[in-house]
Amino acid sequence: MFKKRKIRIRVRCSGAIEVHGLDKDGYLDVGRWTLVWSIIRLTGLTWRLGLFLPVWVNGELARKTRRLRDGDEITLMLPMFGG
């Protein structure tokens, strides 16, 4: 029988972004096939805004389709505008 495995990731957010389900230290337990896009969906942002949300995984700019691994650190930042 297959056993469901969870991975533990750390999530950092800037500004008004809030990820639902984080523990007090900023960690989240998710399934082992979780994509960056799945974490964006946990913010409650509209999918359109999610498309433009820059995301870093372990300090590198990441695609929304990247699969997360145990111990990854994901950083979500609202885009900056102005001049």
Secondary structure, DSSP 8 states (H G I E B T S, - for coil): -----EEEEEEEE-TT---TT--TTSEEEEETT-BHHHHHHTTT--HHHHHH--EEETTEE--TT-B--TT-EEEE-------
